Amino acid sequence: MTAPAVTKSAMTDSPDDLFERNMAALRRRYPHLYVRMRAISEPSGRLVGSVETGDINIDLGHTLLYPVDAKTHAERQLDEFRRSPHRFFMNPPMHHQAPVKPYHHDYVTSALYEFLKGRQLTKIPTLPTPDSGFLLIYGIGLGFHMPALFEEMDVRHFIVAEEYPEFFYHALHLHDWAAIFDKIEERGQTLHFTFSNEPETLAEYVHWTMRGRGFGLIDGSYAFRHYSSLALDKAYEEFREKLPLLPISIGFVEDEWVMLRNCGTNLIRNEFKLLDDRPRLEKNLPAFVVGSGPSLDQAIDAIKRLQGQAIIFSCGTGILPLLRNGIRPDFHCELENVWSSYDHLKRTSDQFGFEGITLIGSTTVWPEMPGLFDNKVFYFRDSVSSTGLWAPDKIGLFGTAPTCTNLAIRAALLMCFREIYLFGVDLGSRDAVKHHSQDAIYYKAEDWGKGYTSSQEAMTIEMPANFGGKAYTNGTLHWTRMMMAAGIEHFSFAKIFNCSDGVQIPGTLPKLPRTLKIEAPPHRKPLALQRIRAELVDKRPGEMVPTGDLVAIEASFTRWYEDMLAFIDEAAATEMPFLDFYERSLPMIAEKGENPHQPALRAVNVGFLMLCFQIGYYFYRRVEPELQVATMATFLDAVRARFEIIRRDCTAQFEILHALAKDAPVAAEGAAQPAA
């Protein structure tokens, strides 16, 4: 093999010296990558040619990676990228003009629109300034494009996706990565790497990294595609497909207050079993997960025929079609914290009764809902304030949202079912007009039907169907599919068969309901249910309520809002630029911190603040430079006004929580009761 050539930035080093210096830098900054690179002894792709002879390339065995030499290829790409960079942008923030607006961040948006209107700016420029939050680089190859991108691009975060780790190994011999790492750190930027030959893995990493530290800065980000491969091309397509889901909020203050109240009430009032993540015995029966998608109507006969040979989990509005057809689920799964979910179940219970059905619900469900069931199983959701406040020692269950079908699949996996069958989990429809089973409440109760059609987005997104052809979905169900696929990939040791005639769900196998055959003796189901109940931990009413900590938790919230308001005042007084304000705010919404109540503080406030950042970033970079200071001042005033209201709401919420705590029949273990 020809000795590796080096770029001008590394001309003073031999390739081996440069490699070792880069490896030392990797060991300090990316130890997992260091281990991976050290494990490469003979790269599968052979380096050929050199920079000096103008023919450096990678021999893949059957072809060369580049159509011309690697350096020329990179220079041509860079020239094209400088002329016409590929960027993606946020849609303009929605302007709710009514005096009372749905959410706190809507008032911030309105203030900025009114500010521009007052300056006679009737149209906002489509393109923002060239700086941005992210540059996505698909492909390292030999890396001749990388130094220029790192040097020239004014972004906060770089994400590099590569199919072949060996390419990075070669690039470590060719470029001064140690200097690149130092420069990135000096500028306050971040650099992330992901390596995989699975497109979904690459796409998921990019998506979730962008929803992390730089989530408020996604507008106007860049993508650079270095070379074409099946995995990289598909990963980019997957990312583009999920792009409409990228800005979805992490949460809303308004929802968090509801969940804090609901969770406290449910823990205090109810005797229940706790579903958590722990080892359990495998179950020798399949689990049926039943949603209320339109294809459920064609699967009902199969479910009815096999109901004695499977454990049935109904999901949300999926319970009514089952009961109307003489099928009684063993477990019913509920996730939402709203009254309407209780209303649906109350109507259904009044008609059919819930005897023998066990509720599996988030601790945040509407407090009247658990009383409809004789037996309850609760779990703690991940990333919500109620878990951080009421159960700071618990880790919420990931993968249970955003719908009840996500929850049911996760619950079945936690209970160790080795086979899971999905029915009515369409996540869309072959017919874009049909949205639920004909036996669902949307078609059986006029108010529910009108409410759905007036509030739900149309199914306009075309996707592959489970049984071939195409199906249609909307943004919410697309998000559900993405989260479901991630949960299946991360947690599933089971075979999951999708018997639904809707969109295809990654990680599942299509199976027609009429082909199902299950062999199980009649006594097996009662024994399996008995085993499931025995494996869940019993909790008494009030046992998990840390009443003695409420005063300290309230003090933490009070200090947090005082600190945030003081920081906003400082930013306004000093005319702090947007990015400085953004970066200095991040520690206040970090996932962890010195404050033991940081998870709850973050969960309540991160959604509102990140939405405000997205809104502010959108406007700040689209006005003329001479208007940026005034735009920032308007933004800060609006955010401050909402935080004042949120702080008052916080005081009112803790008054409710203190009243709830006084009703707790027992104190949580190790927690002192508040003084009388």
RAPEHU-V802198 format. One line per field, one symbol per residue. ss: DSSP state (H for helix, E for strand, L for the rest). burial: # if it has 9 or more other C-alpha atoms within 8 Angstrom, else .. Layout:
ss=???
burial=???
This chain:
ss=LLLLLLLHHHLLLLHHHHHHHHHHHHHHHLHHHHHHHHLLLLLLLEEELLLLLLLLEEELLLLELLLLLHHHHHHHHHHHHHHLLEEELLLLLLLLLLLLLLLHHHHHHHHHHHHHHHLLLLLLLLLLLLLEEEEEEELLLLLLLHHHHHHHLLEEEEEEEELLHHHHHHHLLLLLHHHHHHHHHHLLLEEEEEELLLHHHHHHHHHHHHLLLLHHHLLLEEEEELLLLHHHHHHHHHHHHLHHHLLLLLLLHHHHHHHHHHHHHHHHHLLEEELLLLLLLLELLEEEEELLLLLHHHHHHHHHHHHHHEEEEEELLHHHHHHHLLLLLLEEEELLLLHHHHHHHHHHHHHHLLLLLEEEEELLLLLLLHHHLLEEEEELELLLHHHHHHLLLLLLELLLLLLHHHHHHHHHHHLLELEEEEELLLLLELLLLLLLLLLLHHHHLHHHHHHHHHHLLLLLEEEEELLLLEEEELHHHHHHHHHHHHHHHHHLLLEEEELLLLELLLLLEELLHHHLLLLLLLHHHHHHHHHHHHLLEEELLLLLLLHHHHHHHHHHHHHHHHHHHHHHHHHHHLLLLHHHHHHHHHHHHLLLLLLLLHHHHHHHHHHHHHHHHHHHHHHHLLLLHHHHHHHHHHHHHHHHHHHHHHHHHHHHHHHHHHHHHHLLLLLLLLLLLLLL
burial=...####..#....#..##.###.###..##.###.#..#....#######..#######...#.#..###.###.##.##...#....#..........#..##########.###..........#...##############.#..#....########################.##..##...###..###.##.#######..##..###########.#....######.##..#..###...###..####################.......#.#############.##.###.##.###############...#.#########...##.###.##....#..###########.##.###.#################...##.###.############################.#..##########...###.#......#...####...######.#####.######...#.############..#.##............##..##..#...#..#.##########..##.###.##...#..#..##..##.#..##...#..##......############.##############....##.######.###.###.##..##.##.###.##..#..##..##....
